[in-house]
Amino acid sequence: MIRIREILDPELKHRIIAALAERRGCSAAAIPEWFELDDADFVDLLNDLRGEDDADEDSGAPDHDPRM
């Protein structure tokens, strides 16, 4: 289990809270610091965030090789 308050990187914490709020259909302010994610949900959120980052990189660099 991962608690929101245990995420030390402020940017990652903000992105996780925003993604979680979007999934649940509520505002980010409604997600408390003590909220727990099980490992599978946390990995799913991280994969979604990585997918967004990859999409941003792919749109800006036509010679980007995803294997690198």
C-alpha positions in Angstrom: 0.0 0.0 0.0 1.2 3.5 -0.8 -0.1 6.5 1.0 -0.3 9.9 -0.8 1.7 11.5 2.0 4.6 9.0 1.5 5.3 10.3 -2.0 8.2 12.7 -1.4 8.5 14.3 -4.9 6.0 17.2 -4.9 5.5 17.2 -8.6 4.8 13.5 -8.7 2.5 13.8 -5.7 0.5 16.6 -7.5 0.3 14.5 -10.7 -0.8 11.4 -8.8 -3.5 13.3 -7.0 -4.7 15.0 -10.2 -4.9 11.6 -12.0 -6.6 9.9 -9.1 -9.2 12.8 -8.9 -9.8 12.5 -12.6 -10.4 8.8 -12.3 -12.8 9.2 -9.4 -14.6 12.2 -10.9 -13.9 14.6 -8.0 -11.7 17.5 -7.3 -8.1 17.1 -6.3 -8.9 18.8 -3.0 -11.2 15.9 -2.1 -8.2 13.4 -2.1 -6.8 13.4 1.5 -3.1 13.0 2.3 -3.8 9.7 4.1 -5.5 8.1 1.1 -4.0 4.7 0.3 -3.5 3.1 -3.1 -2.8 -0.5 -3.4 0.3 -1.4 -5.5 -1.7 -2.3 -8.7 -3.6 1.0 -8.6 -0.4 3.0 -8.0 1.4 1.2 -10.9 -1.6 1.9 -13.2 -1.5 5.6 -12.3 2.3 5.7 -13.0 1.8 4.0 -16.3 -0.9 6.5 -17.3 1.5 9.3 -16.4 4.3 7.8 -18.3 2.0 7.4 -21.3 1.2 11.1 -21.2 4.9 11.9 -21.0 5.7 9.6 -23.9 3.0 11.2 -26.0 4.4 14.7 -25.2 7.9 13.6 -26.2 6.7 11.8 -29.4 4.8 14.9 -30.6 7.9 17.1 -30.3 10.7 14.9 -31.6 10.0 13.0 -34.9 13.4 11.2 -34.6 12.7 10.0 -31.1 13.5 6.3 -30.7 11.4 4.7 -27.9 14.0 2.0 -27.5 16.5 4.5 -26.2 
